[in-house]
Amino acid sequence: MIRSITQRPGGDNQLLVQTLSPATHSPLMPLVRRIADAGCNLADTRVSTLGNDSSVTLLAQGSWDAIAKLETALDKFAREHPDLHLVHYRTQVRSAPTHMLPYLIEIVAADRSGVLAEVIDFFVRNNISIEQLSSMRYKAMQTGAGMFQAQITVGIPADSHIASLRDDFLELCDRLNLDAIMDPVKF
């Protein structure tokens, strides 16, 4: 019997689903229901409101036939909701990177162009994977000043010299006038 890579036995087949829609019409509940009705489990979920729109990212997991059933249900759902942008595709189960140390970076600074690009560039140049990133602009309640805030979870290669990396990162933050911390993620 020959199987394609996306049709693995058991429940380790995965389907990544992403939608964009008006925030007033979030498809979260209908999508979660379709995932359950297809016989799949919800492995991961991310929901966020950006501007006037909502982004929903779901990772469904199940047997290959349950994933196929879900694909059909999602195609029908997308046709029934023309204001919804829906993309789905099969993805691979991610193996846990044992050689990466999880660190949380928190940054607060006066808002100005290019700050996040400089920080991301630092991580990329140092072979550090960005696992999660959330940033926003806001007005300081006390002064009304434009502010920038970011939370970034990164994976640092285990063979990195953490003290040197931290020093380099804090030097970048000093140069950019950012208030930042870099701490290991504790579970």
Secondary structure, DSSP 8 states (H G I E B T S, - for coil): ----TT--STT-EEEEEEEEEEGGG--HHHHHHHHHHTT-EEEEEEEEEETTEEEEEEEEEE-HHHHHHHHHHHHHHHHH-TT-EEEEEEE------TTEEEEEEEEEEE--TTHHHHHHHHHHHTT-EEEEEEEEEEE-TTT--EEEEEEEEEEEETTS-HHHHHHHHHHHHHHHT-EEEEEE---
